[in-house]
């Protein structure tokens, strides 16, 4: 492999790592805050593992692990948290963009896609 190709591969790996790290909570405290937020504000309708509860289903909540939901990009999930969706209230005024990304990352850890 020539040096130029190795250089490109090394830079591509670094960029991919930076992007991946931006999608994860920035610290254990952020992860805990995201979990606490989910438990306080989301779990009643979305359930412990991201599967809609009975009250959630009544409100039109979908399971996070449903392919139509799971396959949506994180930006769409973040938009729903920021702006609200149907009966879900918006949280954009009380959370910054990083906190919203942290909640999305937390949800991705508890909800596993259906195969």
QUIURGI-V347904 format. One record per pair of residues at least 6 apart in sequence whose C-alpha atoms are under 6 Angstrom apart, sorted by sequence separation. I is the first residue (numbers start at 1). GAP is how many residues later the second one is. D is the distance in whole Angstrom. If there is no record, write none. Layout:
i=I gap=GAP d=D
i=I gap=GAP d=D
//
This chain:
i=25 gap=6 d=5
i=46 gap=6 d=4
i=47 gap=6 d=5
i=64 gap=6 d=6
i=84 gap=6 d=4
i=45 gap=7 d=6
i=46 gap=7 d=6
i=83 gap=7 d=4
i=45 gap=8 d=5
i=82 gap=8 d=5
i=52 gap=9 d=6
i=81 gap=9 d=6
i=82 gap=9 d=5
i=45 gap=10 d=6
i=52 gap=10 d=6
i=81 gap=10 d=6
i=82 gap=10 d=4
i=45 gap=11 d=4
i=52 gap=11 d=5
i=51 gap=12 d=4
i=50 gap=13 d=6
i=50 gap=14 d=5
i=78 gap=22 d=6
i=65 gap=46 d=6
i=65 gap=47 d=6
i=65 gap=48 d=4
i=65 gap=49 d=6
i=49 gap=61 d=5
i=50 gap=61 d=5
i=49 gap=62 d=5
i=34 gap=68 d=6
i=34 gap=69 d=5
i=25 gap=77 d=5
i=24 gap=81 d=6
//
